């Protein structure tokens, strides 16, 4: 079980670094808002984070 938690944490940190490298500070803010909103079960915060991430993805693609 601890191995799975370590692997998941490493993947999360890696994904966060990828978002920051590719989409800058706004990508990190959106990713954090999405994560916090999902953990807090707040649809407004998670929806805002998701919309900003989609807009960043659409802009770069």
N, C-alpha and C positions, 0 to 999 in steps of 0.2 A: 504493500500500500504506500509506504513512503516513497518508493521509487516512482510510482505513478504520479504522485504529487510533485516530485522534483521535475519529472519530464514535462508535466503540464505547465509548471511555473516557467521552465526554460522556454517552452513554446510561446507562452504569453509574452515573455520579455523579448523574445526574438521577433514576434509579430509587432510588438510596440515599437521596436527599433526600426523595423521595415517601414511602418507607417510614418514614423518621424522622418526617416531619410527621404522617403518618396513624396510625402505630402506636407511636411513641415509642422510647425506648431499647431496650426488649425486642425491637422489630422490627429494629433495627440489629444487636443481638447475634445474633439468629436468622439474619439475612441474611449476616453475616460468618461465622458457624459453617457455614452452608450453602456459602458460597463457598470457605472454607478446606478444608472436607471434600471438596468436589469436586476442587479443585486437588491436594490431597494423596492423593486416592483413598482416603479414610478413610470408610467407610460409617457408622460410629457418629456421627461429628461431623456429616456431611452429613445423616444421617437425623434427628438431634436438631434441627438447624436447620430442616429441612423441617417437622417435626412442630410446632415452636413457631410457625412462620409460618402453617401451616394453622390452628392453634388461634386465632391472632390474627385471621385472616381470618374464621373461623367466628363468632367473638365479635362482630365489628363488623357482619357481614352479617345 
